[in-house]
Amino acid sequence: MNAKPCLALTLVSLVAGCGFSSSSVETTKAPPAAAQKAPERRETVFDPWVGTIDRAKGVQNTVDEQAAEQRRKIDEATR
């Protein structure tokens, strides 16, 4: 017997065996969104860097806004 059909049959059998029944989905319904509580935020070692990135993005947004305002003023002055 050729190895490729055996391998294909094995993979199909494994995938079919790993399936789930529709009755298991019905019994494990999630509670309503209002009843779910947000997970507690834990501090990590990356928090200082994440904060730095957030501040840098804020600064970049400010610079972009000021540049757009300056371009608008230049355009008005050249007209």
N, C-alpha and C positions, 0 to 999 in steps of 0.2 A: 504494500500500500504506500502511496506517495505521502510525503511528510506535510505538504501544504494543505491538503484537504483535512488531515487530522488536526493540524494547528487551527485551521479555520473553525472546525467543529468544536474544538475545545474552547476557543474564545467565545463562540456563540453560546455555548452551554454556560460558561461563567457569567456572561452578561445577563442571560436569562435568569440565572439563579440569584443574581444580585438585585433583581427587581423588587418592588414592593407592591402590596395589594392596595386597592382603593379603600378597604375597610380600615387599614392602619392610618390613612390620611384623615379620615373622618373622625377618628377617635382622638387625634392629637391636634385639635384646633387651638389656635393661639387665643389668649384672652384679648378683649378689646383694647385698642390703643390707649384709651384713657386709664385702664387698669394697670398697664405696664409702667414700671418705674424706670427712669433712666439709670444706667449703671453708674456707680460711683467712680469719679475721676481720681485716678491715682497718679501721684507725682512720679516722673521718670527722670533718668539722668539726662535726657535730651531736652527737657523743658527750658533750660536757659538758652539753648540754641534755637529752639522753636520760637521763643519770645523775641530773640534777636532778629530772626527772619521776619516775623510779623512787624516789628518796628521798622525794618528796612523796607518792607513793602509799603508801609504807611508813608515813609519819607519819599519813596519813589512816586507814589500817587500825588503827594504834595508838589514835588518837582514837576511832574507832568502837567498838573493843573496850572502851575505858575508859568510854565513854558507855553501852554496853550493860550493863556491870557496875554502873555507878552506878544505872541504871534498875532493875536487878534488886534492888539493895540498898534502893532507895526503895520498891519494891513489897512487899518482905518487911517493911519497917518499918511500912507502912500497914496491914498485915493484922492 
